[in-house]
């Protein structure tokens, strides 16, 4: 009994030590856009609308490559568990080189296709020039953004989530100061906001590189690009890319359906999606801890430790989900006026947020198991599971309007059906034990 309690406390300390700083870094990310929106919003409605379109395109271009963080975390933590720090850092450098290559490709695409992409998003004639300006300038920072993703994965794999938190805080502060200076002090308008973000992103990437390079020199790891290593990183990332695109498709389908219901419904949907995303950051912090911890245990060949950590993190997921669900349900009267004063939207939100609240414990387990399997390097299974989820969700969601359902029914599809399917597929995999593959490299 004493041994079990000691083990539980050890897991709790590890989870907290990694999850709390990870949560801070995750929350800092959307604050970049909030600062840009607050500053640009005072320039005019057209400028703000242009920023909104450009930011959505930019986030999509960057977030589809989030596998740079996830795959790198799993690979590096395995090497750490195996006691081979030089190889761990070498693995991380391969991810960073891949980020630079992908960034160069994305820049070329976005710079040439910016006007067409903005038109495709349906920007108005007044907003379109601002959107194109912001998108083209901000695209120059994409390599830095991707390096930040990969380097974050390196440090998480090294069991360090504090440095990403400090870098995120520094980047957020620099972004805010630069935006104010360039937009208002020098009168650069929307372009100033974009340049401020680019400079802040490159500063963050530089800070990460300094940390990683110091670690590489300390442990004698090579910094040169290795074609085989970069190719291996890309291959490991493909299944996670499929998973991310499938999840994005689910959210796009849901938004397209909500738009058919009317202005009040789509407004309530967007507010709910914003709150849901914020809750996801809290749960994702535990998942990030799971990626790092599970990878380390498997790299060390400790199957028993990996199973015990998985069980404890699932318990954390359930408890966190219950706490968040109660908080959402209780705070609805206070939260809704922060977003809108429209009584019709409030009526929709009141019910839909209850759906979100009730399903948070479910989401807590899903996020944790997702992180566990990512930490195990089980990307192909995650890709297949998410494709199954998309295949079941899409027809069910599309039938909601045909059956006379509204926004509440749609959110039962999102937070209920979609998350239940994910829970079943992930739980079956976790129970099977097939994700447990020990060693410095997943064979």
Secondary structure as GFF3:
##gff-version 3
##sequence-region A 1 443
A	DSSP	alpha_helix	2	41	.	.	.	ID=ss1
A	DSSP	alpha_helix	45	63	.	.	.	ID=ss2
A	DSSP	alpha_helix	67	81	.	.	.	ID=ss3
A	DSSP	alpha_helix	85	120	.	.	.	ID=ss4
A	DSSP	alpha_helix	125	139	.	.	.	ID=ss5
A	DSSP	alpha_helix	142	157	.	.	.	ID=ss6
A	DSSP	alpha_helix	162	180	.	.	.	ID=ss7
A	DSSP	pi_helix	181	185	.	.	.	ID=ss8
A	DSSP	alpha_helix	190	219	.	.	.	ID=ss9
A	DSSP	alpha_helix	227	261	.	.	.	ID=ss10
A	DSSP	alpha_helix	263	299	.	.	.	ID=ss11
A	DSSP	alpha_helix	303	339	.	.	.	ID=ss12
A	DSSP	alpha_helix	343	358	.	.	.	ID=ss13
A	DSSP	alpha_helix	360	375	.	.	.	ID=ss14
A	DSSP	alpha_helix	379	402	.	.	.	ID=ss15
A	DSSP	alpha_helix	407	411	.	.	.	ID=ss16
A	DSSP	pi_helix	412	418	.	.	.	ID=ss17
A	DSSP	alpha_helix	419	432	.	.	.	ID=ss18
###
